[in-house]
Amino acid sequence: MSTPASRLVAVGLVLLLSLASPLRQAAAEAPAVFPDIQRILDAGVIRVAIRAGDAAPMIMTDADGAPAGSEPDLARDLAKKLGVELAFVRTADTYDGVVDVVARKEADIAVSYLSSGARRSRYVFFSHPYIKQSGRLVYNRARFAELRRDHGIHDLKAIHDIPVAAELEMGVVAGSVYATNMERDFPDSLLRRFESLADMMAAVRSGETFAAMHGGLQIDYFLRRNPAMAIYVALDADIRQTSDIRIAVRPDAPNLLRWVDLYLADHVGMLDDAEIVRRYLDWESQPK
């Protein structure tokens, strides 16, 4: 014979079971996260490749040895929005090397002042651009004045038509996308690859290298940090090579690529290169 107390217990069990069933059903129907994103969530960390050497203002190193600059700041915000920790992979000495790190899946993405290009896009995915910029050609003023006087040329595009073209050295930073452009536009001239932008600009200033190409944002930053350089070098007004900046994503993570594109659209937009230069000029002037 049941008692009032036992009847209350039975009713409570029925209520619990009726509540538990929808909860179990809701859990069963919860959408599964894409495997390539779930992998990062399970690890609790996203590995982000950046260039080993500094490339101010995009990639720098603070007084404690931690990555600083526009690209590491962007990577930190991306990891925060994804809800995971961030681990920098700073093993590659060149931009091509950074892409290779992602292609080998040693990093999930690369946020490293990267342009895409046909060759690189064979190995990794690239996001939509978040900085629009062009490759710019910088040249030695005195040597160009000599060429104009001796050969009657009025712009750099005419260099390949003069007999001394083969004696002119053109520079690029090693592992950048601009080597292809220089070989195409100045096929008769010598191509020299430099370890850093600073080394390349010093060679153009001295006249050892006649001209060089690199990303306009970094050249602008370098010239503003070194205003006396403008006495010796100039930017060509006409020669520009589109090289928008993008995030590289490992080749087995198409859904991560889509998430990165949405992150850029919702939280970043198109960054202003002049604002980046201004902001990090101020950063470098602060006590470290």
C-alpha positions in Angstrom: 0.0 0.0 0.0 1.5 3.3 -1.0 2.0 6.2 1.3 1.7 9.9 0.6 5.4 10.1 0.8 6.0 7.3 -1.7 3.5 8.8 -4.1 5.4 12.1 -3.9 8.7 10.3 -4.7 7.1 8.6 -7.7 5.7 11.8 -9.0 9.1 13.5 -8.6 10.8 10.7 -10.6 8.3 11.0 -13.4 9.0 14.8 -13.6 12.7 14.2 -13.6 12.5 11.7 -16.4 10.2 13.9 -18.4 12.7 16.8 -18.1 15.7 14.6 -18.8 14.4 13.2 -22.0 14.3 16.6 -23.8 17.7 17.5 -22.4 19.2 14.2 -23.8 17.5 14.9 -27.1 18.8 18.5 -27.3 22.3 17.2 -26.5 22.0 14.6 -29.2 20.8 17.2 -31.7 23.6 19.7 -30.9 25.4 20.6 -34.1 28.9 19.1 -34.5 31.8 21.5 -34.9 33.8 21.1 -38.2 36.6 18.6 -37.5 39.4 21.0 -38.6 38.1 23.6 -36.1 37.3 21.0 -33.4 41.0 19.9 -33.6 42.0 23.4 -32.4 39.3 23.6 -29.8 40.3 20.3 -28.4 44.0 21.4 -28.2 42.9 24.6 -26.6 45.5 26.5 -28.7 46.0 27.8 -32.2 49.5 27.7 -33.6 50.3 30.9 -35.6 53.4 31.1 -37.8 55.2 34.4 -38.1 58.6 35.3 -39.6 61.6 34.7 -37.3 63.2 38.0 -38.1 61.6 41.4 -37.4 59.8 43.2 -40.3 58.6 46.4 -38.7 56.0 47.6 -38.2 54.2 44.3 -39.0 56.5 42.0 -37.0 58.7 43.2 -34.1 60.0 41.9 -30.8 59.4 43.7 -27.5 61.8 44.1 -24.6 60.8 40.7 -23.1 61.4 38.9 -26.4 57.7 38.5 -27.2 56.4 39.1 -30.7 55.0 42.6 -31.2 53.6 44.7 -34.0 50.5 44.7 -36.2 50.5 41.0 -37.1 51.1 39.5 -33.6 48.4 41.9 -32.3 46.0 40.6 -35.0 46.8 37.0 -34.2 46.2 37.5 -30.5 42.7 39.0 -31.1 41.9 36.1 -33.6 42.8 33.5 -30.9 40.7 35.4 -28.3 37.7 35.4 -30.7 38.1 31.7 -31.3 38.3 31.0 -27.6 41.7 29.4 -27.4 45.3 30.2 -26.4 47.9 31.4 -28.9 51.3 29.8 -29.6 53.6 31.6 -32.0 55.7 29.4 -34.4 58.6 31.6 -35.2 61.0 29.2 -37.0 61.1 30.4 -40.6 63.6 33.0 -41.8 61.7 34.1 -45.0 58.1 34.7 -46.0 58.2 31.7 -48.3 59.4 29.7 -45.3 56.5 30.8 -43.2 54.1 29.5 -45.9 56.0 26.2 -45.9 55.5 25.9 -42.2 51.8 26.1 -42.7 51.9 23.8 -45.7 53.7 21.2 -43.5 50.9 21.6 -40.9 53.5 22.7 -38.3 51.2 25.7 -37.7 47.4 26.2 -38.2 47.7 29.6 -39.8 50.2 32.3 -40.6 49.7 35.9 -39.8 53.0 37.3 -41.2 52.6 40.1 -43.7 51.9 37.6 -46.4 50.9 38.1 -50.0 49.4 35.1 -51.8 50.7 34.6 -55.3 50.2 31.7 -57.7 53.0 29.5 -56.4 52.1 29.8 -52.7 48.5 29.1 -53.4 49.4 25.6 -54.6 50.2 24.6 -51.0 48.0 26.5 -48.6 44.7 28.4 -48.5 44.7 32.2 -48.3 42.0 34.3 -46.6 40.4 37.4 -48.1 42.8 40.4 -47.8 42.8 42.6 -44.8 45.4 45.1 -46.0 45.5 46.5 -49.5 49.0 47.5 -50.6 51.3 47.4 -53.6 54.9 46.4 -54.1 56.9 49.6 -54.6 60.1 50.2 -56.4 62.7 52.3 -54.7 65.8 53.4 -56.7 69.1 55.4 -56.2 68.6 59.0 -57.3 72.1 59.7 -58.4 72.4 56.5 -60.6 69.1 57.2 -62.3 70.2 60.7 -63.0 73.3 59.3 -64.7 71.2 56.9 -66.8 68.9 59.7 -67.8 71.9 61.8 -68.9 73.8 59.1 -70.7 71.0 57.1 -72.3 68.1 59.6 -72.5 65.6 57.5 -70.5 62.9 59.2 -68.5 61.4 56.3 -66.5 62.5 53.0 -65.0 60.4 50.9 -67.4 62.8 51.9 -70.2 65.8 50.4 -68.5 65.6 47.1 -70.3 66.1 49.0 -73.6 69.6 50.4 -72.7 72.9 48.5 -73.2 73.9 48.8 -69.5 70.8 47.0 -68.2 72.8 43.8 -67.6 75.1 45.8 -65.2 72.3 47.1 -63.0 71.6 45.1 -59.9 68.0 44.8 -58.7 67.1 43.8 -55.1 64.4 41.9 -53.3 64.1 40.5 -49.8 64.9 36.8 -49.9 61.8 34.6 -49.9 59.4 37.4 -50.8 56.9 37.4 -53.7 58.7 40.2 -55.5 61.5 38.1 -57.1 59.0 36.9 -59.7 58.0 40.5 -60.5 61.6 41.8 -60.8 62.6 38.9 -63.1 59.6 39.6 -65.3 59.9 43.4 -65.4 63.8 43.6 -65.5 64.8 40.4 -67.2 68.2 41.6 -68.3 69.3 42.9 -64.9 71.0 41.1 -62.1 68.7 40.0 -59.2 70.1 40.1 -55.7 68.3 38.7 -52.6 68.8 40.4 -49.3 68.3 39.0 -45.8 66.5 42.1 -44.6 64.8 45.3 -45.8 67.4 47.3 -43.9 70.3 45.6 -45.8 68.5 46.1 -49.1 67.8 49.8 -48.5 71.4 50.4 -47.5 72.6 48.9 -50.8 70.2 51.1 -52.8 71.3 54.2 -50.8 75.0 53.5 -51.6 74.3 52.8 -55.2 75.7 49.3 -55.0 72.1 48.1 -55.9 70.3 50.3 -58.4 66.7 49.6 -57.4 64.7 47.3 -55.2 61.1 46.2 -54.7 59.2 45.5 -51.5 55.8 46.1 -49.9 54.9 49.7 -49.9 53.8 49.7 -46.2 57.1 48.5 -45.0 59.1 50.9 -47.3 56.9 53.8 -46.1 57.6 52.8 -42.5 61.4 52.5 -43.1 61.6 55.9 -44.8 59.7 57.6 -42.0 62.1 56.0 -39.5 65.1 57.1 -41.6 64.1 60.4 -43.2 67.7 61.2 -44.3 67.4 58.3 -46.7 65.2 60.4 -49.0 68.2 62.4 -50.0 69.6 59.3 -51.7 66.6 57.2 -52.8 63.2 57.8 -54.3 60.0 55.8 -54.9 59.0 55.2 -58.5 55.6 56.8 -59.0 54.4 54.4 -61.8 55.7 50.9 -61.0 53.3 49.1 -58.5 52.6 45.4 -58.0 49.4 44.5 -56.2 50.3 42.4 -53.2 47.4 42.5 -50.7 48.1 41.0 -47.3 46.3 37.8 -46.3 46.3 35.0 -43.7 47.6 31.6 -44.8 45.6 28.5 -43.6 46.9 24.9 -43.5 45.7 22.9 -46.5 43.5 20.4 -44.6 41.4 23.2 -42.9 38.9 24.6 -45.4 36.4 25.3 -42.6 39.0 27.1 -40.6 39.6 29.3 -43.7 35.9 30.2 -43.8 35.9 31.0 -40.1 39.0 33.2 -40.6 37.3 35.1 -43.5 34.3 35.7 -41.3 36.5 36.9 -38.4 38.2 39.4 -40.8 34.9 40.6 -42.1 33.3 41.0 -38.7 36.2 42.2 -36.6 38.9 43.6 -38.8 37.7 44.9 -42.1 40.3 46.5 -44.4 43.1 48.0 -42.3 44.6 51.3 -43.2 48.3 51.0 -44.0 49.0 54.7 -43.1 47.3 54.1 -39.7 49.4 51.0 -39.1 52.6 53.0 -39.9 51.5 55.9 -37.6 50.5 53.6 -34.7 53.7 51.6 -34.6 56.0 54.6 -35.1 54.5 55.7 -31.8 55.0 52.2 -30.4 58.7 52.2 -31.2 59.1 55.7 -29.6 57.8 54.4 -26.3 60.2 53.3 -23.5 60.8 49.6 -23.5 
